[in-house]
Amino acid sequence: MDEPALSRLLDAAVTGADPLEVMPPVPGPPGWTAARRDAFLAFHRGRSLDPATAVERTWVVDVDGAAAGAARLERHGDAVEAGIWLSRDTRGRGIGREVTRLLLAEARTSGAARFTASTTPDNTGARSVLAALGATLTTEGDEIRADLRLG
Ligand SMILES: CC(C)(COP(=O)(O)OP(=O)(O)OC[C@H]1O[C@@H](n2cnc3c(N)ncnc32)[C@H](O)[C@@H]1OP(=O)(O)O)[C@@H](O)C(=O)NCCC(=O)NCCS
């Protein structure tokens, strides 16, 4: 991701996803308010684009030539945590599975010992993608943690 890609990603998020699917909660009325758009940009600049504060690598997922979502890898000690979201009209077409496979391949080359992810019990798509990779899924409160040993 770079600044032009971040701008395309914001468009994809605004037209095809709920704010809570793609970034931490921001107070205020529902929907893509100006405050949430600004927070979305600040979130990705802080976490990926600004070398002084970056904690993760983020890729924009393009589908048929247009931004459709994001995928990320964040190092935590010997583990690398993966995350992904896709816009509504591109879900359920096998893209999440394919992008997760690419993230896993990238994680393997990074030298990490474990590949992890978290989701919620109601997220059937994410749980299915992670289980199909061979990850162990465990429930912790209202979160499902996926863990896959690498190498
Ligand atoms: C979760 C997400 C990334 C999955 O990507 P996707 O491209 O929709 O998933 P795929 O089409 O690759 O499908 C993968 C599997 O999940 C299943 N699946 C996908 N969406 C599903 C749904 N809504 N209900 C039930 N099963 C679903 C598919 O049937 C497939 O399983 P199968 O191969 O056993 O048939 C995507 O739906 C998404 O972005 N959701 C909103 C944001 C989000 O929840 N992100 C994840 C947070 S951890």
The ligand as a Gaussian input file, in Angstrom:
#p B3LYP/6-31G(d) Opt

LIG

0 1
 C      -14.161000     -13.117000       5.907000
 C      -13.850000     -12.822000       4.446000
 C      -12.448000     -12.230000       4.343000
 C      -13.885000     -14.166000       3.668000
 O      -13.554000     -13.936000       2.331000
 P      -14.502000     -14.457000       1.133000
 O      -13.821000     -14.151000      -0.145000
 O      -15.867000     -13.932000       1.335000
 O      -14.497000     -16.037000       1.401000
 P      -14.362000     -17.153000       0.288000
 O      -15.294000     -16.848000      -0.836000
 O      -12.927000     -17.355000      -0.017000
 O      -14.965000     -18.397000       1.048000
 C      -14.203000     -19.146000       1.948000
 C      -15.085000     -20.149000       2.630000
 O      -15.992000     -19.464000       3.521000
 C      -17.315000     -19.772000       3.163000
 N      -18.078000     -18.557000       3.327000
 C      -17.743000     -17.334000       2.877000
 N      -18.662000     -16.428000       3.264000
 C      -19.580000     -17.101000       3.970000
 C      -20.780000     -16.748000       4.621000
 N      -21.207000     -15.476000       4.667000
 N      -21.479000     -17.706000       5.226000
 C      -21.072000     -18.977000       5.202000
 N      -19.935000     -19.391000       4.611000
 C      -19.203000     -18.464000       3.992000
 C      -17.280000     -20.257000       1.742000
 O      -18.340000     -21.126000       1.448000
 C      -15.951000     -20.955000       1.701000
 O      -16.043000     -22.221000       2.319000
 P      -15.920000     -23.565000       1.469000
 O      -14.682000     -23.454000       0.634000
 O      -15.844000     -24.592000       2.534000
 O      -17.145000     -23.595000       0.645000
 C      -14.880000     -11.825000       3.826000
 O      -16.145000     -12.399000       3.818000
 C      -14.957000     -10.481000       4.562000
 O      -14.198000      -9.582000       4.246000
 N      -15.900000     -10.303000       5.501000
 C      -16.087000      -9.021000       6.206000
 C      -14.910000      -8.562000       6.995000
 C      -14.423000      -9.613000       7.914000
 O      -15.233000     -10.188000       8.607000
 N      -13.125000      -9.854000       7.923000
 C      -12.521000     -10.915000       8.699000
 C      -12.241000     -10.492000      10.077000
 S      -11.264000     -11.755000      10.822000

